[in-house]
């Protein structure tokens, strides 16, 4: 069974919506990198039971993402913030070339960087 790292991300967003057992098994498989056999032994279920639980949980996580799109929105927001921060840094760099106007421009660019950094937290 090939691991799809997207599931690990979706687990962060929607993991609380899985059953406790499904969440435990998926976390062990994706985040702890345990094999199906190791998980079966730890959880005292069959290897097939582990596989079935993982498959059901993956389906549930993918359905939540398809309906709600939280992980996709978060990724787009992060990309946008990175672009805004890069633009503000470029503005600061250019403002240094014009000392008479540069201070006001640099102050505004610094404010943009400060805001984007707060949004990352």
N, CA, C and O atoms as a printed pandas DataFrame, in Angstrom:
     atom_number atom_name residue_name chain_id  residue_number  x_coord  y_coord  z_coord
0              1         N          UNK        A               1    0.857   -1.172    0.000
1              2        CA          UNK        A               1    0.000    0.000    0.000
2              3         C          UNK        A               1    0.905    1.238    0.000
3              4         O          UNK        A               1    1.632    1.472    0.966
4              5         N          UNK        A               2    0.865    2.023   -1.069
5              6        CA          UNK        A               2    1.708    3.214   -1.185
6              7         C          UNK        A               2    1.124    4.343   -0.337
7              8         O          UNK        A               2   -0.090    4.543   -0.296
8              9         N          UNK        A               3    2.010    5.077    0.338
9             10        CA          UNK        A               3    1.571    6.151    1.205
10            11         C          UNK        A               3    1.410    7.440    0.418
11            12         O          UNK        A               3    2.307    7.850   -0.319
12            13         N          UNK        A               4    0.262    8.068    0.584
13            14        CA          UNK        A               4   -0.040    9.351   -0.031
14            15         C          UNK        A               4    0.122   10.406    1.065
15            16         O          UNK        A               4   -0.691   10.477    1.987
16            17         N          UNK        A               5    1.170   11.223    0.964
17            18        CA          UNK        A               5    1.453   12.193    2.011
18            19         C          UNK        A               5    0.347   13.236    2.152
19            20         O          UNK        A               5    0.257   13.916    3.174
20            21         N          UNK        A               6   -0.491   13.362    1.129
21            22        CA          UNK        A               6   -1.632   14.275    1.214
22            23         C          UNK        A               6   -2.547   13.862    2.368
23            24         O          UNK        A               6   -3.161   14.708    3.017
24            25         N          UNK        A               7   -2.629   12.568    2.612
25            26        CA          UNK        A               7   -3.482   12.065    3.696
26            27         C          UNK        A               7   -2.975   12.573    5.042
27            28         O          UNK        A               7   -3.775   12.902    5.918
28            29         N          UNK        A               8   -1.679   12.641    5.214
29            30        CA          UNK        A               8   -1.111   13.147    6.463
30            31         C          UNK        A               8   -1.531   14.596    6.698
31            32         O          UNK        A               8   -1.834   14.982    7.827
32            33         N          UNK        A               9   -1.549   15.391    5.642
33            34        CA          UNK        A               9   -1.989   16.783    5.745
34            35         C          UNK        A               9   -3.474   16.835    6.070
35            36         O          UNK        A               9   -3.898   17.598    6.938
36            37         N          UNK        A              10   -4.259   16.029    5.378
37            38        CA          UNK        A              10   -5.699   16.013    5.624
38            39         C          UNK        A              10   -6.011   15.559    7.045
39            40         O          UNK        A              10   -6.990   16.001    7.645
40            41         N          UNK        A              11   -5.186   14.687    7.571
41            42        CA          UNK        A              11   -5.359   14.219    8.947
42            43         C          UNK        A              11   -5.240   15.390    9.925
43            44         O          UNK        A              11   -5.956   15.446   10.924
44            45         N          UNK        A              12   -4.341   16.314    9.633
45            46        CA          UNK        A              12   -4.210   17.498   10.486
46            47         C          UNK        A              12   -5.481   18.346   10.469
47            48         O          UNK        A              12   -5.866   18.910   11.493
48            49         N          UNK        A              13   -6.118   18.435    9.328
49            50        CA          UNK        A              13   -7.313   19.272    9.204
50            51         C          UNK        A              13   -8.583   18.577    9.688
51            52         O          UNK        A              13   -9.421   19.196   10.344
52            53         N          UNK        A              14   -8.725   17.308    9.370
53            54        CA          UNK        A              14  -10.001   16.625    9.605
54            55         C          UNK        A              14   -9.905   15.418   10.538
55            56         O          UNK        A              14  -10.892   14.706   10.723
56            57         N          UNK        A              15   -8.748   15.181   11.120
57            58        CA          UNK        A              15   -8.544   13.986   11.936
58            59         C          UNK        A              15   -9.534   13.824   13.065
59            60         O          UNK        A              15   -9.910   12.702   13.403
60            61         N          UNK        A              16   -9.964   14.926   13.657
61            62        CA          UNK        A              16  -10.912   14.849   14.769
62            63         C          UNK        A              16  -12.289   14.347   14.327
63            64         O          UNK        A              16  -13.119   14.005   15.169
64            65         N          UNK        A              17  -12.533   14.301   13.043
65            66        CA          UNK        A              17  -13.817   13.842   12.535
66            67         C          UNK        A              17  -13.828   12.326   12.289
67            68         O          UNK        A              17  -14.871   11.751   11.979
68            69         N          UNK        A              18  -12.681   11.697   12.428
69            70        CA          UNK        A              18  -12.602   10.240   12.307
70            71         C          UNK        A              18  -12.940    9.607   13.656
71            72         O          UNK        A              18  -12.940   10.277   14.689
72            73         N          UNK        A              19  -13.227    8.311   13.627
73            74        CA          UNK        A              19  -13.388    7.613   14.895
74            75         C          UNK        A              19  -12.028    7.575   15.590
75            76         O          UNK        A              19  -10.989    7.719   14.946
76            77         N          UNK        A              20  -12.044    7.384   16.886
77            78        CA          UNK        A              20  -10.788    7.356   17.639
78            79         C          UNK        A              20   -9.859    6.267   17.105
79            80         O          UNK        A              20   -8.654    6.486   16.975
80            81         N          UNK        A              21  -10.412    5.104   16.799
81            82        CA          UNK        A              21   -9.609    3.980   16.305
82            83         C          UNK        A              21   -9.026    4.288   14.921
83            84         O          UNK        A              21   -7.849    4.031   14.670
84            85         N          UNK        A              22   -9.850    4.838   14.029
85            86        CA          UNK        A              22   -9.361    5.195   12.695
86            87         C          UNK        A              22   -8.231    6.225   12.793
87            88         O          UNK        A              22   -7.200    6.098   12.133
88            89         N          UNK        A              23   -8.447    7.242   13.625
89            90        CA          UNK        A              23   -7.438    8.287   13.781
90            91         C          UNK        A              23   -6.130    7.690   14.304
91            92         O          UNK        A              23   -5.052    8.025   13.811
92            93         N          UNK        A              24   -6.225    6.813   15.295
93            94        CA          UNK        A              24   -5.040    6.192   15.863
94            95         C          UNK        A              24   -4.275    5.391   14.806
95            96         O          UNK        A              24   -3.055    5.509   14.686
96            97         N          UNK        A              25   -4.999    4.586   14.054
97            98        CA          UNK        A              25   -4.370    3.731   13.044
98            99         C          UNK        A              25   -3.730    4.572   11.934
99           100         O          UNK        A              25   -2.608    4.291   11.512
100          101         N          UNK        A              26   -4.430    5.587   11.469
101          102        CA          UNK        A              26   -3.900    6.431   10.391
102          103         C          UNK        A              26   -2.689    7.230   10.890
103          104         O          UNK        A              26   -1.715    7.398   10.156
104          105         N          UNK        A              27   -2.746    7.716   12.119
105          106        CA          UNK        A              27   -1.597    8.439   12.664
106          107         C          UNK        A              27   -0.378    7.525   12.780
107          108         O          UNK        A              27    0.742    7.929   12.464
108          109         N          UNK        A              28   -0.600    6.304   13.230
109          110        CA          UNK        A              28    0.516    5.363   13.329
110          111         C          UNK        A              28    1.091    5.050   11.953
111          112         O          UNK        A              28    2.307    4.941   11.796
112          113         N          UNK        A              29    0.229    4.907   10.967
113          114        CA          UNK        A              29    0.672    4.548    9.621
114          115         C          UNK        A              29    1.389    5.715    8.932
115          116         O          UNK        A              29    2.484    5.545    8.395
116          117         N          UNK        A              30    0.763    6.905    8.951
117          118        CA          UNK        A              30    1.321    8.037    8.215
118          119         C          UNK        A              30    2.331    8.851    9.014
119          120         O          UNK        A              30    3.370    9.239    8.479
120          121         N          UNK        A              31    2.046    9.114   10.274
121          122        CA          UNK        A              31    2.914   10.002   11.046
122          123         C          UNK        A              31    4.033    9.269   11.772
123          124         O          UNK        A              31    5.123    9.814   11.943
124          125         N          UNK        A              32    3.772    8.045   12.196
125          126        CA          UNK        A              32    4.791    7.266   12.909
126          127         C          UNK        A              32    5.508    6.284   11.984
127          128         O          UNK        A              32    6.503    5.673   12.373
128          129         N          UNK        A              33    4.997    6.135   10.750
129          130        CA          UNK        A              33    5.599    5.290    9.717
130          131         C          UNK        A              33    5.700    3.813   10.134
131          132         O          UNK        A              33    6.660    3.122    9.793
132          133         N          UNK        A              34    4.690    3.351   10.878
133          134        CA          UNK        A              34    4.654    1.940   11.247
134          135         C          UNK        A              34    4.070    1.132   10.096
135          136         O          UNK        A              34    3.280    1.648    9.305
136          137         N          UNK        A              35    4.456   -0.119   10.007
137          138        CA          UNK        A              35    3.913   -1.005    8.975
138          139         C          UNK        A              35    2.530   -1.489    9.409
139          140         O          UNK        A              35    2.138   -1.333   10.566
140          141         N          UNK        A              36    1.803   -2.075    8.468
141          142        CA          UNK        A              36    0.490   -2.619    8.801
142          143         C          UNK        A              36    0.608   -3.685    9.884
143          144         O          UNK        A              36   -0.219   -3.755   10.793
144          145         N          UNK        A              37    1.640   -4.510    9.777
145          146        CA          UNK        A              37    1.858   -5.567   10.766
146          147         C          UNK        A              37    2.148   -5.007   12.150
147          148         O          UNK        A              37    1.631   -5.508   13.149
148          149         N          UNK        A              38    2.972   -3.972   12.208
149          150        CA          UNK        A              38    3.285   -3.354   13.500
150          151         C          UNK        A              38    2.049   -2.727   14.137
151          152         O          UNK        A              38    1.836   -2.834   15.345
152          153         N          UNK        A              39    1.241   -2.075   13.312
153          154        CA          UNK        A              39    0.015   -1.459   13.823
154          155         C          UNK        A              39   -0.946   -2.536   14.306
155          156         O          UNK        A              39   -1.572   -2.396   15.357
156          157         N          UNK        A              40   -1.058   -3.613   13.532
157          158        CA          UNK        A              40   -1.947   -4.721   13.923
158          159         C          UNK        A              40   -1.535   -5.274   15.277
159          160         O          UNK        A              40   -2.380   -5.542   16.131
160          161         N          UNK        A              41   -0.249   -5.442   15.466
161          162        CA          UNK        A              41    0.253   -5.969   16.734
162          163         C          UNK        A              41   -0.017   -4.985   17.873
163          164         O          UNK        A              41   -0.465   -5.394   18.944
164          165         N          UNK        A              42    0.248   -3.699   17.659
165          166        CA          UNK        A              42    0.032   -2.677   18.685
166          167         C          UNK        A              42   -1.444   -2.522   19.057
167          168         O          UNK        A              42   -1.781   -2.346   20.227
168          169         N          UNK        A              43   -2.311   -2.588   18.060
169          170        CA          UNK        A              43   -3.739   -2.352   18.284
170          171         C          UNK        A              43   -4.524   -3.642   18.517
171          172         O          UNK        A              43   -5.728   -3.606   18.768
172          173         N          UNK        A              44   -3.839   -4.773   18.434
173          174        CA          UNK        A              44   -4.443   -6.092   18.634
174          175         C          UNK        A              44   -5.636   -6.333   17.699
175          176         O          UNK        A              44   -6.704   -6.789   18.109
176          177         N          UNK        A              45   -5.396   -6.000   16.408
177          178        CA          UNK        A              45   -6.360   -6.323   15.359
178          179         C          UNK        A              45   -5.577   -6.972   14.223
179          180         O          UNK        A              45   -4.346   -6.994   14.242
180          181         N          UNK        A              46   -6.292   -7.495   13.242
181          182        CA          UNK        A              46   -5.607   -8.153   12.135
182          183         C          UNK        A              46   -4.983   -7.127   11.200
183          184         O          UNK        A              46   -5.363   -5.956   11.182
184          185         N          UNK        A              47   -4.033   -7.593   10.440
185          186        CA          UNK        A              47   -3.400   -6.730    9.435
186          187         C          UNK        A              47   -4.445   -6.240    8.433
187          188         O          UNK        A              47   -4.420   -5.081    8.018
188          189         N          UNK        A              48   -5.356   -7.122    8.052
189          190        CA          UNK        A              48   -6.430   -6.747    7.125
190          191         C          UNK        A              48   -7.346   -5.701    7.767
191          192         O          UNK        A              48   -7.818   -4.786    7.092
192          193         N          UNK        A              49   -7.592   -5.840    9.059
193          194        CA          UNK        A              49   -8.407   -4.851    9.772
194          195         C          UNK        A              49   -7.752   -3.480    9.770
195          196         O          UNK        A              49   -8.426   -2.459    9.637
196          197         N          UNK        A              50   -6.430   -3.466    9.921
197          198        CA          UNK        A              50   -5.684   -2.210    9.874
198          199         C          UNK        A              50   -5.821   -1.599    8.483
199          200         O          UNK        A              50   -6.118   -0.412    8.341
200          201         N          UNK        A              51   -5.603   -2.415    7.466
201          202        CA          UNK        A              51   -5.689   -1.921    6.087
202          203         C          UNK        A              51   -7.077   -1.362    5.787
203          204         O          UNK        A              51   -7.205   -0.283    5.208
204          205         N          UNK        A              52   -8.117   -2.098    6.181
205          206        CA          UNK        A              52   -9.498   -1.643    5.947
206          207         C          UNK        A              52   -9.771   -0.324    6.671
207          208         O          UNK        A              52  -10.392    0.579    6.112
208          209         N          UNK        A              53   -9.307   -0.222    7.902
209          210        CA          UNK        A              53   -9.513    1.002    8.681
210          211         C          UNK        A              53   -8.820    2.191    8.026
211          212         O          UNK        A              53   -9.378    3.286    7.965
212          213         N          UNK        A              54   -7.611    1.971    7.542
213          214        CA          UNK        A              54   -6.873    3.039    6.867
214          215         C          UNK        A              54   -7.601    3.460    5.596
215          216         O          UNK        A              54   -7.759    4.653    5.334
216          217         N          UNK        A              55   -8.041    2.494    4.815
217          218        CA          UNK        A              55   -8.739    2.810    3.563
218          219         C          UNK        A              55  -10.027    3.592    3.822
219          220         O          UNK        A              55  -10.318    4.560    3.120
220          221         N          UNK        A              56  -10.801    3.173    4.832
221          222        CA          UNK        A              56  -12.032    3.900    5.164
222          223         C          UNK        A              56  -11.709    5.319    5.620
223          224         O          UNK        A              56  -12.375    6.272    5.216
224          225         N          UNK        A              57  -10.698    5.455    6.454
225          226        CA          UNK        A              57  -10.312    6.777    6.953
226          227         C          UNK        A              57   -9.829    7.671    5.807
227          228         O          UNK        A              57  -10.175    8.851    5.751
228          229         N          UNK        A              58   -9.036    7.112    4.900
229          230        CA          UNK        A              58   -8.571    7.892    3.746
230          231         C          UNK        A              58   -9.755    8.386    2.932
231          232         O          UNK        A              58   -9.786    9.546    2.521
232          233         N          UNK        A              59  -10.718    7.525    2.698
233          234        CA          UNK        A              59  -11.906    7.921    1.949
234          235         C          UNK        A              59  -12.665    9.034    2.640
235          236         O          UNK        A              59  -13.121    9.981    1.998
236          237         N          UNK        A              60  -12.797    8.917    3.950
237          238        CA          UNK        A              60  -13.494    9.943    4.726
238          239         C          UNK        A              60  -12.754   11.275    4.662
239          240         O          UNK        A              60  -13.368   12.322    4.454
240          241         N          UNK        A              61  -11.435   11.233    4.841
241          242        CA          UNK        A              61  -10.636   12.458    4.792
242          243         C          UNK        A              61  -10.723   13.126    3.424
243          244         O          UNK        A              61  -10.845   14.347    3.329
244          245         N          UNK        A              62  -10.662   12.328    2.376
245          246        CA          UNK        A              62  -10.756   12.875    1.014
246          247         C          UNK        A              62  -12.137   13.475    0.752
247          248         O          UNK        A              62  -12.250   14.490    0.065
248          249         N          UNK        A              63  -13.177   12.859    1.290
249          250        CA          UNK        A              63  -14.531   13.409    1.140
250          251         C          UNK        A              63  -14.659   14.753    1.851
251          252         O          UNK        A              63  -15.239   15.695    1.312
252          253         N          UNK        A              64  -14.120   14.835    3.053
253          254        CA          UNK        A              64  -14.162   16.108    3.772
254          255         C          UNK        A              64  -13.440   17.198    2.984
255          256         O          UNK        A              64  -13.938   18.319    2.870
256          257         N          UNK        A              65  -12.281   16.875    2.446
257          258        CA          UNK        A              65  -11.532   17.874    1.686
258          259         C          UNK        A              65  -12.277   18.262    0.414
259          260         O          UNK        A              65  -12.284   19.430    0.026
260          261         N          UNK        A              66  -12.898   17.291   -0.227
261          262        CA          UNK        A              66  -13.661   17.585   -1.447
262          263         C          UNK        A              66  -14.817   18.531   -1.134
263          264         O          UNK        A              66  -15.098   19.447   -1.906
264          265         N          UNK        A              67  -15.480   18.313   -0.014
265          266        CA          UNK        A              67  -16.642   19.142    0.350
266          267         C          UNK        A              67  -16.246   20.489    0.946
267          268         O          UNK        A              67  -16.854   21.512    0.630
268          269         N          UNK        A              68  -15.224   20.494    1.811
269          270        CA          UNK        A              68  -14.884   21.708    2.552
270          271         C          UNK        A              68  -13.677   22.461    1.990
271          272         O          UNK        A              68  -13.634   23.690    2.040
272          273         N          UNK        A              69  -12.710   21.735    1.462
273          274        CA          UNK        A              69  -11.550   22.353    0.832
274          275         C          UNK        A              69  -10.653   23.153    1.757
275          276         O          UNK        A              69   -9.966   24.069    1.305
276          277         N          UNK        A              70  -10.642   22.830    3.037
277          278        CA          UNK        A              70   -9.849   23.605    3.995
278          279         C          UNK        A              70   -8.350   23.510    3.742
279          280         O          UNK        A              70   -7.647   24.517    3.826
280          281         N          UNK        A              71   -7.858   22.329    3.437
281          282        CA          UNK        A              71   -6.419   22.162    3.192
282          283         C          UNK        A              71   -5.998   22.938    1.948
283          284         O          UNK        A              71   -4.944   23.574    1.939
284          285         N          UNK        A              72   -6.804   22.888    0.913
285          286        CA          UNK        A              72   -6.513   23.621   -0.323
286          287         C          UNK        A              72   -6.518   25.125   -0.069
287          288         O          UNK        A              72   -5.628   25.834   -0.539
288          289         N          UNK        A              73   -7.512   25.620    0.670
289          290        CA          UNK        A              73   -7.576   27.049    0.981
290          291         C          UNK        A              73   -6.378   27.475    1.820
291          292         O          UNK        A              73   -5.811   28.545    1.602
292          293         N          UNK        A              74   -6.000   26.648    2.767
293          294        CA          UNK        A              74   -4.859   26.958    3.618
294          295         C          UNK        A              74   -3.575   27.048    2.787
295          296         O          UNK        A              74   -2.767   27.957    2.977
296          297         N          UNK        A              75   -3.397   26.101    1.870
297          298        CA          UNK        A              75   -2.214   26.111    1.009
298          299         C          UNK        A              75   -2.182   27.372    0.143
299          300         O          UNK        A              75   -1.129   27.990   -0.011
300          301         N          UNK        A              76   -3.321   27.751   -0.418
301          302        CA          UNK        A              76   -3.388   28.960   -1.242
302          303         C          UNK        A              76   -3.114   30.211   -0.410
303          304         O          UNK        A              76   -2.448   31.137   -0.874
304          305         N          UNK        A              77   -3.624   30.235    0.807
305          306        CA          UNK        A              77   -3.372   31.364    1.699
306          307         C          UNK        A              77   -1.887   31.472    2.020
307          308         O          UNK        A              77   -1.323   32.565    2.004
308          309         N          UNK        A              78   -1.260   30.345    2.310
309          310        CA          UNK        A              78    0.181   30.354    2.585
310          311         C          UNK        A              78    0.970   30.860    1.389
311          312         O          UNK        A              78    1.882   31.671    1.544
312          313         N          UNK        A              79    0.628   30.390    0.204
313          314        CA          UNK        A              79    1.328   30.834   -1.005
314          315         C          UNK        A              79    1.158   32.334   -1.204
315          316         O          UNK        A              79    2.110   33.034   -1.549
316          317         N          UNK        A              80   -0.063   32.826   -0.985
317          318        CA          UNK        A              80   -0.329   34.255   -1.133
318          319         C          UNK        A              80    0.460   35.083   -0.145
319          320         O          UNK        A              80    1.016   36.123   -0.500
320          321         N          UNK        A              81    0.513   34.625    1.099
321          322        CA          UNK        A              81    1.280   35.350    2.116
322          323         C          UNK        A              81    2.765   35.371    1.782
323          324         O          UNK        A              81    3.438   36.381    1.992
324          325         N          UNK        A              82    3.273   34.269    1.269
325          326        CA          UNK        A              82    4.683   34.225    0.874
326          327         C          UNK        A              82    4.960   35.218   -0.252
327          328         O          UNK        A              82    6.001   35.874   -0.262
328          329         N          UNK        A              83    4.024   35.328   -1.206
329          330        CA          UNK        A              83    4.199   36.271   -2.313
330          331         C          UNK        A              83    4.128   37.713   -1.818
331          332         O          UNK        A              83    4.898   38.566   -2.259
332          333         N          UNK        A              84    3.203   37.979   -0.902
333          334        CA          UNK        A              84    3.076   39.331   -0.345
334          335         C          UNK        A              84    4.353   39.709    0.400
335          336         O          UNK        A              84    4.869   40.817    0.251
336          337         N          UNK        A              85    4.850   38.778    1.197
337          338        CA          UNK        A              85    6.075   39.045    1.948
338          339         C          UNK        A              85    7.265   39.293    1.007
339          340         O          UNK        A              85    8.078   40.185    1.251
340          341         N          UNK        A              86    7.360   38.509   -0.051
341          342        CA          UNK        A              86    8.447   38.694   -1.023
342          343         C          UNK        A              86    8.344   40.063   -1.698
343          344         O          UNK        A              86    9.357   40.727   -1.916
344          345         N          UNK        A              87    7.126   40.480   -2.028
345          346        CA          UNK        A              87    6.935   41.802   -2.642
346          347         C          UNK        A              87    7.321   42.917   -1.670
347          348         O          UNK        A              87    7.963   43.890   -2.064
348          349         N          UNK        A              88    6.931   42.776   -0.401
349          350        CA          UNK        A              88    7.279   43.787    0.600
350          351         C          UNK        A              88    8.787   43.879    0.769
351          352         O          UNK        A              88    9.339   44.972    0.899
352          353         N          UNK        A              89    9.447   42.737    0.767
353          354        CA          UNK        A              89   10.908   42.747    0.872
354          355         C          UNK        A              89   11.550   43.401   -0.353
355          356         O          UNK        A              89   12.551   44.107   -0.230
356          357         N          UNK        A              90   10.974   43.166   -1.530
357          358        CA          UNK        A              90   11.483   43.806   -2.751
358          359         C          UNK        A              90   11.271   45.312   -2.693
359          360         O          UNK        A              90   12.129   46.075   -3.137
360          361         N          UNK        A              91   10.147   45.742   -2.154
361          362        CA          UNK        A              91    9.873   47.173   -1.998
362          363         C          UNK        A              91   10.908   47.792   -1.056
363          364         O          UNK        A              91   11.452   48.861   -1.335
364          365         N          UNK        A              92   11.166   47.125    0.035
365          366        CA          UNK        A              92   12.186   47.618    0.976
366          367         C          UNK        A              92   13.539   47.767    0.298
367          368         O          UNK        A              92   14.233   48.765    0.492
368          369         N          UNK        A              93   13.901   46.792   -0.482
369          370        CA          UNK        A              93   15.181   46.833   -1.187
370          371         C          UNK        A              93   15.242   48.038   -2.126
371          372         O          UNK        A              93   16.239   48.759   -2.163
372          373         N          UNK        A              94   14.170   48.245   -2.877
373          374        CA          UNK        A              94   14.135   49.374   -3.822
374          375         C          UNK        A              94   14.082   50.709   -3.088
375          376         O          UNK        A              94   14.679   51.685   -3.543
376          377         N          UNK        A              95   13.378   50.769   -1.962
377          378        CA          UNK        A              95   13.239   52.021   -1.208
378          379         C          UNK        A              95   14.576   52.515   -0.679
379          380         O          UNK        A              95   14.784   53.717   -0.510
380          381         N          UNK        A              96   15.469   51.588   -0.423
381          382        CA          UNK        A              96   16.797   51.973    0.066
382          383         C          UNK        A              96   17.552   52.807   -0.972
383          384         O          UNK        A              96   18.484   53.538   -0.636
384          385         N          UNK        A              97   17.148   52.690   -2.205
385          386        CA          UNK        A              97   17.815   53.446   -3.285
386          387         C          UNK        A              97   17.364   54.910   -3.322
387          388         O          UNK        A              97   18.032   55.741   -3.937
388          389         N          UNK        A              98   16.235   55.240   -2.669
389          390        CA          UNK        A              98   15.675   56.594   -2.702
390          391         C          UNK        A              98   15.498   57.093   -1.271
391          392         O          UNK        A              98   14.398   57.030   -0.722
392          393         N          UNK        A              99   16.575   57.587   -0.666
393          394        CA          UNK        A              99   16.538   57.970    0.747
394          395         C          UNK        A              99   15.461   59.000    1.096
395          396         O          UNK        A              99   14.886   58.932    2.182
396          397         N          UNK        A             100   15.176   59.944    0.210
397          398        CA          UNK        A             100   14.201   60.985    0.547
398          399         C          UNK        A             100   12.784   60.419    0.683
399          400         O          UNK        A             100   12.035   60.854    1.557
400          401         N          UNK        A             101   12.410   59.471   -0.152
401          402        CA          UNK        A             101   11.087   58.855   -0.081
402          403         C          UNK        A             101   11.143   57.480    0.572
403          404         O          UNK        A             101   10.116   56.925    0.962
404          405         N          UNK        A             102   12.337   56.944    0.686
405          406        CA          UNK        A             102   12.502   55.561    1.118
406          407         C          UNK        A             102   11.973   55.237    2.492
407          408         O          UNK        A             102   11.449   54.142    2.697
408          409         N          UNK        A             103   12.088   56.148    3.449
409          410        CA          UNK        A             103   11.675   55.844    4.822
410          411         C          UNK        A             103   10.182   55.521    4.897
411          412         O          UNK        A             103    9.798   54.529    5.516
412          413         N          UNK        A             104    9.346   56.340    4.280
413          414        CA          UNK        A             104    7.893   56.107    4.322
414          415         C          UNK        A             104    7.540   54.804    3.604
415          416         O          UNK        A             104    6.687   54.044    4.061
416          417         N          UNK        A             105    8.197   54.561    2.489
417          418        CA          UNK        A             105    7.945   53.331    1.741
418          419         C          UNK        A             105    8.382   52.127    2.559
419          420         O          UNK        A             105    7.674   51.124    2.639
420          421         N          UNK        A             106    9.566   52.242    3.169
421          422        CA          UNK        A             106   10.082   51.127    3.972
422          423         C          UNK        A             106    9.179   50.844    5.182
423          424         O          UNK        A             106    8.974   49.689    5.554
424          425         N          UNK        A             107    8.647   51.907    5.789
425          426        CA          UNK        A             107    7.743   51.720    6.930
426          427         C          UNK        A             107    6.495   50.934    6.515
427          428         O          UNK        A             107    6.056   50.039    7.237
428          429         N          UNK        A             108    5.935   51.263    5.370
429          430        CA          UNK        A             108    4.732   50.554    4.888
430          431         C          UNK        A             108    5.069   49.103    4.536
431          432         O          UNK        A             108    4.298   48.194    4.845
432          433         N          UNK        A             109    6.205   48.887    3.896
433          434        CA          UNK        A             109    6.616   47.524    3.543
434          435         C          UNK        A             109    6.883   46.707    4.800
435          436         O          UNK        A             109    6.535   45.528    4.864
436          437         N          UNK        A             110    7.504   47.338    5.806
437          438        CA          UNK        A             110    7.734   46.638    7.075
438          439         C          UNK        A             110    6.415   46.256    7.731
439          440         O          UNK        A             110    6.300   45.182    8.321
440          441         N          UNK        A             111    5.434   47.121    7.630
441          442        CA          UNK        A             111    4.103   46.832    8.202
442          443         C          UNK        A             111    3.477   45.629    7.497
443          444         O          UNK        A             111    2.867   44.778    8.144
444          445         N          UNK        A             112    3.626   45.559    6.183
445          446        CA          UNK        A             112    3.103   44.413    5.427
446          447         C          UNK        A             112    3.769   43.130    5.888
447          448         O          UNK        A             112    3.090   42.128    6.113
448          449         N          UNK        A             113    5.076   43.145    6.030
449          450        CA          UNK        A             113    5.811   41.958    6.490
450          451         C          UNK        A             113    5.349   41.578    7.891
451          452         O          UNK        A             113    5.146   40.399    8.179
452          453         N          UNK        A             114    5.181   42.568    8.762
453          454        CA          UNK        A             114    4.721   42.303   10.130
454          455         C          UNK        A             114    3.343   41.629   10.130
455          456         O          UNK        A             114    3.114   40.675   10.874
456          457         N          UNK        A             115    2.448   42.121    9.308
457          458        CA          UNK        A             115    1.100   41.539    9.227
458          459         C          UNK        A             115    1.156   40.112    8.704
459          460         O          UNK        A             115    0.503   39.227    9.257
460          461         N          UNK        A             116    1.926   39.874    7.647
461          462        CA          UNK        A             116    2.002   38.509    7.106
462          463         C          UNK        A             116    2.619   37.564    8.121
463          464         O          UNK        A             116    2.191   36.414    8.221
464          465         N          UNK        A             117    3.612   38.014    8.878
465          466        CA          UNK        A             117    4.222   37.156    9.900
466          467         C          UNK        A             117    3.215   36.803   10.991
467          468         O          UNK        A             117    3.209   35.675   11.485
468          469         N          UNK        A             118    2.367   37.754   11.372
469          470        CA          UNK        A             118    1.335   37.459   12.380
470          471         C          UNK        A             118    0.340   36.432   11.851
471          472         O          UNK        A             118   -0.148   35.592   12.608
472          473         N          UNK        A             119    0.038   36.492   10.568
473          474        CA          UNK        A             119   -0.914   35.547    9.977
474          475         C          UNK        A             119   -0.337   34.133    9.883
475          476         O          UNK        A             119   -1.096   33.165    9.841
476          477         N          UNK        A             120    0.963   34.000    9.852
477          478        CA          UNK        A             120    1.609   32.678    9.846
478          479         C          UNK        A             120    1.470   31.986   11.191
479          480         O          UNK        A             120    1.477   30.756   11.249
480          481         N          UNK        A             121    1.345   32.741   12.268
481          482        CA          UNK        A             121    1.308   32.156   13.617
482          483         C          UNK        A             121    0.048   31.374   13.865
483          484         O          UNK        A             121   -0.132   30.823   14.951
